[in-house]
Amino acid sequence: MALQIFNVLGREKQAFTPLEAGRVTMYVCGPTVYDHSHIGHAKTYIAFDVVVRYLRYSGYDVLYVQNITDVGHLLDSGEDRVLRRAQQMQALPMQIVETYARSYFDAMDALGVGRPDISPRASGHIPEQIKMVQELIAKGYAYEVNGSVYFDVSKDPDYGKLSNRRIDAQEAGTREVVRDEKRNPLDFALWKRAEPEHILRWDSPWGEGFPGWHIECSAMAKKYLGDTFDIHGGGVDNIFPHNESEIAQSESANDADFARYWMLVGSLTVDGVKMSKSLGNFITIKDALKQHHPEVIRYFTLSAHYSSPVDYTADGMQAATAGWERLYTPVRMARGMLGSAPVSDEGSGILPRLEQARKSFIEVMDDDFNTPKAIAVLQELTRDVNTLLNSGAAVGKPVLEAIDQTYRDLGGQVLGLIPDTDASDSGNGQREAGLIQLLIEMRAEARKAKNFKEGDRIRNELEKLGVVLEDRADGTIWRTN
């Protein structure tokens, strides 16, 4: 089956056919950098990280653009988010931007989220935004009033096609301040005049001001990807008005389709409630990483389909921790056994199973990047691998390498759940893993001889060293605290 993507524009799964064979162009709305990134950002950008990883694994050359919003994202009050934060902290706006942009990338790096190929900033593309606004005015889609420029939604008969909203059914306001100077309450700002106290301001044909939130994505996507590109991604919360406005202004200015496939990520709540600082349930990625391995956070977010909402709870994270440990344990064991394994084909009966898992993994990922099913494929494989590795029978080095490579490719390269290297990859680590496995076998012999006291002693001594044993139907596995 060829790759299928659920295209929000049309509300159906569609076969993915890029504009250019073998090459994918992709734009994802990035963060507004006025505070530390939170776990909702983690869900969104881990999801698109896996999309990019899988496309590249499938052989595509991907050009991935993700913007940084550092101006123009307004609160309902009309205040710029960056400017408000700067005033609160008595700092310059660009100090705020630099601080939180670095924090964002640090958080993404820690989560194993690959850097975009291009990370353009809104403030660095003011000329491109002004040019697009001028084109919209020239074509009759926009109008200037008192130094501000607005897009006239009544001139675009397709406005609302992404969110399936009709103009006459939409409410005024949303993120834009309702001004009497607008022709229609739903018209949105392309350029805003700067009030005297507004620090972020640039010269324009309409006087000093700053760009509206939506125009930045249209201008930067056009500059780096062209009038039309393959995939546009973002969070479902921004479908209206942001994504809807992107489409309207881009297609009106360029006389061409904007994005061909729209992928939107479901929202994240905390214990069933939307995150809010006032409620005290606002969790930054930095704080989450103090409690959980980055791979566990990835496992948690990928356990739900990217388009589905997910609830961040203590029980959910505990389940994710257990699931990730279960997945990672056979990898750690296989890597630990490599140093002393014979160069033979012993255990090669597992090889067809590895190929079957690889095929099943590709099938479910081709079904709209179904990561929950992809994880299930790996967990099913893990049961069989554990049975082999815990059987006590010799396993040849080529077989162990094949096991390791399968997890590296599917669980590591694509999902980002399996570290490429760990302690057991070093000589000392291999010896340590081998000794732990020897102690596990000695404990199994003691228990078989009904010497439970000795078995408990081995278990307790390992626990003191930070090695936790888990007895399962398919054998005993271990992990470190």
Secondary structure by P-SEA (a helix, b strand, c coil): ccccccccccccccccccccccbbbbbbbcccccccccaaaaaaaaaaaaaaaaaaaaccccbbbbbbbcccccccccccaaaaaaaaacccaaaaaaaaaaaaaaaaaaaccccccccccccccaaaaaaaaaaaaaaccccccccbbbbcccccccccccccccccccccccccccccccccccccccbbbbcccccccccccccbbbbcaaaaaaaaaaacccccccbbbbbcccccaaaaaaaaaaaaacccccccbbbbbbbbbcccccccccccccccaaaaaacccaaaaaaaaacccccbbbbbcaaaaaaaaaaaaaaaaaaaaaaaaccccccccccccaaaaaaaaaaaaaaaaacccaaaaaaaaaaaaaaaaaaaaaccccccaaaaaaaaaaaaacccccccccccccccccaaaaaaaaaaaaaaaaaaaaaaacaaaaaaaaaaaaaaacbbbbbcccbbbbbcc
